[in-house]
């Protein structure tokens, strides 16, 4: 995730890694003037697992 954090910071995003929410943990929450973006990262796992 270090590469992602450098990329987000370089584009002016404010972000939180592994943000704790009421229903679990989100890998990355990034905010920018254009909106808020939520990233759930999975490596070697099926796509539907990320949506659960």
URNOR-V643823 format. One record per pair of residues at least 24 apart in sequence whose C-alpha atoms are under 6 Angstrom apart, sorted by sequence separation. I is the first residue (numbers start at 0). GAP is how many residues later the second one is. If there is no record, write none. Layout:
{{I:GAP} {I:GAP}}
//
This chain:
none
//
